[in-house]
Amino acid sequence: MTMTIKVYEVDREGRAQVLRPEVEVIPLEEPEYSHEFPACKCHRCAGGAL
């Protein structure tokens, strides 16, 4: 079974802009299992100043 994904953003006025067109993706047969989210990599959390 294939799925499709399309990436877009919506501004404050509700206008949508496509960032990546729709493509087919193949889901994993067995999802990765974990109880924790990956570590944040933003500048603030990765040791940057507040």
C-alpha positions, 0 to 999 in steps of 0.5 A, a space after each residue: 500500500 502506498 501513501 502520498 504526502 504534500 508539504 505546504 505552509 499557510 500564512 495568517 490570511 489562510 493562503 496556502 503555498 506548496 513547498 513540496 509537490 505531492 509524491 508517493 511514499 512507501 511506509 515502513 513494514 515495521 515502524 521504529 518503536 521508541 517511547 522518547 522523542 528525538 533531541 531538539 536540534 534548535 540553536 536554543 536547545 543545542 547549547 545556544 543562549 536564551 
